């Protein structure tokens, strides 16, 4: 079981992810004269100008980027990424290029979503499909930037090239596909939607105990002072997933109906935090 989870499962997910991404290109984007970002987009442009195989171009252009990724990241990431690049290149040349849908908007939305799902799957197991994905991962690890935002920003130039090579309409639909893909990637990276909750209650000890026992979440007491009465208060800090919010509200308000709560999104949690399944059995 440990071997399956540590080695075989990431490989299977990587192959599935690259297949879905290649399907989005050959069945949605390319037949409808749309591009994508990064190396794949550049490869499609060269293919249109020269007729050279898109998959081979993707493979060759990714070699120097893989070397860059090895220097800055290395390890399991590069192994899975190399597998993803190879699989993606093969699938691009094997899957027939034919339009699954003729409607440009549907092709842009679902093509972008399918590509985002494929890339998101590969990223979830610790790899990428190469190209600007590697740059996005490096930027995410070094500067905590959103991978989707990095990909969207780095691909802006592709839209301009698409407008020149094809037409403005195709360029705009390409932009839609890129946006959808980036959003899907970010959603999959933070699929459990972590939330940061601050609770001010007249019964902080009882509320904290209930959160510990019913939600099995740890809490931290912050010490605050009311500006009007200058009374000392214990403020409860808790981080949990969005699936647990309803239970948290019921728990807190069941103890103190006058409790004050603020809930905000948390992009990243470093430390001891277990992102549990929303379908786990509650005690």
C-alpha positions as CSV (number, residue, x, y, z in Angstrom):
1,X,0.0,0.0,0.0
2,X,2.8,2.4,0.9
3,X,4.5,1.6,-2.5
4,X,1.2,2.2,-4.3
5,X,0.7,5.6,-2.7
6,X,4.3,6.7,-2.9
7,X,5.2,5.7,-6.4
8,X,2.6,4.0,-8.5
9,X,-0.3,6.3,-7.8
10,X,1.4,9.5,-8.7
11,X,2.5,7.9,-12.0
12,X,-1.0,6.8,-12.8
13,X,-2.5,10.2,-12.0
14,X,0.3,11.9,-14.1
15,X,-0.6,9.8,-17.1
16,X,-4.3,10.5,-16.7
17,X,-3.7,14.2,-16.3
18,X,-1.5,14.5,-19.4
19,X,-4.0,12.5,-21.4
20,X,-6.8,15.0,-20.4
21,X,-4.6,18.0,-21.3
22,X,-3.7,16.5,-24.6
23,X,-7.4,15.8,-25.3
24,X,-8.2,19.5,-24.6
25,X,-5.7,20.6,-27.1
26,X,-6.5,18.1,-29.9
27,X,-10.2,17.9,-29.5
28,X,-11.1,21.5,-28.3
29,X,-8.5,24.2,-28.8
30,X,-6.4,23.4,-31.9
31,X,-9.3,22.4,-34.2
32,X,-11.1,25.7,-33.3
33,X,-7.9,27.8,-34.1
34,X,-7.2,28.6,-30.4
35,X,-3.9,28.4,-28.7
36,X,-2.7,27.8,-25.2
37,X,0.0,29.2,-23.1
38,X,3.7,28.6,-22.7
39,X,5.6,25.9,-24.5
40,X,2.5,24.2,-25.8
41,X,1.2,27.4,-27.3
42,X,4.5,28.2,-28.9
43,X,4.6,24.7,-30.3
44,X,1.2,25.1,-31.8
45,X,2.3,28.3,-33.5
46,X,5.4,26.7,-35.0
47,X,3.3,23.7,-36.1
48,X,1.0,26.1,-38.0
49,X,3.9,27.8,-39.7
50,X,6.1,24.7,-40.4
51,X,3.9,21.6,-40.0
52,X,6.4,20.1,-37.6
53,X,4.8,17.7,-35.0
54,X,3.5,19.6,-32.0
55,X,4.3,16.8,-29.6
56,X,8.0,16.6,-30.7
57,X,8.3,20.4,-30.4
58,X,6.9,20.3,-26.9
59,X,9.4,17.7,-25.9
60,X,12.4,19.4,-27.4
61,X,11.5,22.9,-26.0
62,X,11.0,21.5,-22.5
63,X,14.5,20.1,-22.2
64,X,16.2,23.3,-21.0
65,X,13.2,24.1,-18.8
66,X,13.5,20.7,-17.2
67,X,17.2,21.4,-16.5
68,X,16.2,24.7,-14.8
69,X,13.6,22.9,-12.7
70,X,16.1,20.2,-11.7
71,X,18.5,22.9,-10.4
72,X,15.8,24.8,-8.4
73,X,13.4,22.0,-7.3
74,X,14.8,18.6,-8.2
75,X,13.8,15.2,-6.8
76,X,10.4,13.7,-7.3
77,X,9.0,16.8,-9.0
78,X,11.4,16.5,-11.9
79,X,10.9,12.8,-12.3
80,X,7.1,13.2,-12.5
81,X,7.4,16.3,-14.7
82,X,9.7,14.4,-17.1
83,X,7.1,11.6,-17.3
84,X,4.4,14.2,-17.8
85,X,6.3,16.0,-20.6
86,X,7.0,12.7,-22.4
87,X,3.4,11.5,-22.0
88,X,1.9,14.8,-23.1
89,X,4.1,14.9,-26.2
90,X,3.2,11.4,-27.1
91,X,-0.6,12.0,-26.6
92,X,-0.4,15.2,-28.6
93,X,0.9,13.2,-31.6
94,X,-1.3,10.2,-31.1
95,X,-4.8,11.7,-30.3
96,X,-6.4,12.8,-33.6
97,X,-6.9,16.5,-34.1
98,X,-10.7,16.9,-34.6
99,X,-13.2,19.2,-33.2
100,X,-15.4,17.6,-30.5
101,X,-17.6,20.7,-30.5
102,X,-18.0,23.5,-33.1
103,X,-19.1,26.2,-30.8
104,X,-16.1,28.5,-30.0
105,X,-17.3,29.5,-26.6
106,X,-18.0,25.9,-25.5
107,X,-14.6,24.9,-26.9
108,X,-12.9,27.7,-25.0
109,X,-14.6,27.0,-21.7
110,X,-14.6,23.3,-21.7
111,X,-11.2,23.0,-23.4
112,X,-9.7,25.4,-20.8
113,X,-11.4,23.4,-18.0
114,X,-10.2,20.1,-19.3
115,X,-6.7,21.4,-19.6
116,X,-6.9,22.8,-16.1
117,X,-8.1,19.5,-14.6
118,X,-5.3,17.7,-16.3
119,X,-2.7,20.1,-15.1
120,X,-4.3,20.3,-11.7
121,X,-4.1,16.5,-11.3
122,X,-0.4,16.4,-12.2
123,X,0.3,19.3,-9.8
124,X,-1.6,17.6,-7.0
125,X,0.7,14.5,-7.1
126,X,3.9,16.7,-7.1
127,X,4.7,17.2,-10.8
128,X,3.8,19.5,-13.7
129,X,3.4,19.3,-17.5
130,X,6.6,21.3,-18.1
131,X,7.0,24.6,-19.8
132,X,5.8,27.6,-17.9
133,X,4.2,25.2,-15.3
134,X,7.7,24.7,-13.9
135,X,8.3,28.4,-13.8
136,X,5.0,28.8,-12.0
137,X,5.9,26.1,-9.4
138,X,9.3,27.8,-8.8
139,X,7.6,31.2,-8.3
140,X,5.0,29.5,-6.0
141,X,7.6,27.9,-3.8
142,X,10.0,30.9,-3.7
143,X,7.5,33.8,-3.6
144,X,4.2,32.1,-2.6
145,X,2.6,33.3,-5.8
146,X,-0.5,31.6,-7.2
147,X,0.4,29.1,-9.9
148,X,-2.7,30.0,-11.9
149,X,-1.9,33.7,-11.8
150,X,1.8,33.1,-12.8
151,X,0.6,31.0,-15.8
152,X,-2.0,33.6,-16.8
153,X,0.5,36.4,-16.6
154,X,3.3,34.6,-18.5
155,X,0.8,33.6,-21.3
156,X,-0.4,37.1,-22.1
157,X,2.1,37.3,-25.0
158,X,0.5,34.2,-26.6
159,X,-2.8,36.1,-27.0
160,X,-1.0,38.8,-29.0
161,X,0.6,36.2,-31.2
162,X,-2.7,34.5,-31.7
163,X,-4.3,37.8,-32.8
164,X,-1.6,38.3,-35.4
165,X,-1.4,34.7,-36.6
166,X,-5.1,34.0,-36.6
167,X,-7.5,36.8,-35.8
168,X,-8.8,38.8,-32.9
169,X,-11.8,36.6,-32.3
170,X,-9.6,33.5,-31.9
171,X,-7.2,35.5,-29.6
172,X,-10.1,36.5,-27.3
173,X,-11.4,32.9,-27.1
174,X,-7.9,31.8,-26.4
175,X,-7.9,34.3,-23.4
176,X,-11.1,32.7,-22.1
177,X,-9.6,29.3,-22.3
178,X,-6.5,30.4,-20.5
179,X,-8.5,32.1,-17.8
180,X,-10.7,29.1,-17.2
181,X,-7.6,26.8,-17.1
182,X,-5.9,29.0,-14.6
183,X,-8.9,29.2,-12.3
184,X,-9.4,25.4,-12.4
185,X,-5.8,24.9,-11.5
186,X,-6.0,27.3,-8.5
187,X,-9.3,25.7,-7.4
188,X,-7.8,22.2,-7.5
189,X,-4.7,23.4,-5.6
190,X,-6.9,24.8,-2.8
191,X,-9.9,22.5,-3.3
192,X,-10.7,22.2,0.4
193,X,-10.9,26.0,0.8
194,X,-9.2,26.6,4.2
195,X,-10.8,29.3,6.4
196,X,-9.5,31.4,9.2
197,X,-12.0,32.2,11.9
198,X,-11.8,34.7,14.8
199,X,-14.4,34.3,17.5
200,X,-15.2,36.7,20.3
201,X,-17.4,35.2,22.9
202,X,-18.4,35.7,26.6
203,X,-17.7,32.0,27.0
204,X,-14.4,31.4,25.3
205,X,-13.4,28.3,27.4
206,X,-16.6,26.5,26.6
207,X,-16.5,27.4,22.9
208,X,-12.8,26.3,22.6
209,X,-13.6,23.0,24.3
210,X,-16.5,22.4,22.0
211,X,-14.4,23.1,18.9
212,X,-11.8,20.7,20.2
213,X,-14.2,17.8,20.9
214,X,-16.9,18.2,18.2
215,X,-14.8,19.4,15.3
216,X,-11.5,17.9,16.5
217,X,-9.8,21.2,15.6
218,X,-7.2,23.0,17.6
219,X,-7.7,26.6,18.7
220,X,-5.5,29.5,19.9
221,X,-6.4,32.1,22.4
222,X,-5.5,35.7,21.5
223,X,-5.8,38.4,24.1
224,X,-7.7,41.5,23.1
225,X,-9.2,44.6,24.7
226,X,-12.6,46.2,23.9
227,X,-12.1,49.8,22.8
228,X,-15.4,51.0,24.4
229,X,-15.4,49.3,27.8
230,X,-11.6,48.5,27.9
231,X,-12.5,45.0,29.0
232,X,-10.1,42.1,28.5
233,X,-11.3,39.4,26.1
234,X,-10.0,36.0,24.9
235,X,-10.3,35.9,21.2
236,X,-10.4,32.4,19.7
237,X,-8.4,31.7,16.5
238,X,-9.3,28.6,14.5
239,X,-8.3,27.3,11.0
240,X,-10.5,24.7,9.3
241,X,-11.9,23.8,6.0
242,X,-15.0,25.3,4.4
243,X,-16.9,22.0,4.8
244,X,-16.7,22.5,8.6
245,X,-18.0,26.0,8.7
246,X,-21.7,25.1,9.2
247,X,-20.8,22.8,12.1
248,X,-18.6,25.5,13.6
249,X,-21.4,28.1,13.5
250,X,-23.9,25.7,15.0
251,X,-21.4,24.7,17.7
252,X,-20.4,28.3,18.7
253,X,-23.9,29.8,18.5
254,X,-25.4,26.9,20.4
255,X,-23.1,27.9,23.3
256,X,-23.2,31.7,22.9
257,X,-25.9,33.1,20.6
258,X,-24.3,36.5,20.9
259,X,-20.8,35.4,19.8
260,X,-19.1,37.6,17.2
261,X,-17.3,35.7,14.4
262,X,-15.3,36.8,11.4
263,X,-14.5,34.3,8.6
264,X,-11.8,34.9,5.9
265,X,-10.1,32.8,3.3
266,X,-6.7,31.4,4.0
267,X,-4.6,30.5,0.9
268,X,-1.9,28.5,2.7
269,X,-1.3,26.8,6.1
270,X,2.1,25.8,7.1
271,X,2.4,23.5,10.1
272,X,0.2,21.0,11.8
273,X,-3.1,21.2,9.8
274,X,-5.0,18.2,8.6
275,X,-7.3,18.9,5.6
276,X,-9.8,16.2,6.3
277,X,-12.3,14.8,3.8
278,X,-15.7,16.5,4.0
279,X,-17.3,13.1,4.0
280,X,-15.5,11.8,7.1
281,X,-17.7,10.4,9.9
282,X,-18.2,12.8,12.8
283,X,-17.9,11.6,16.3
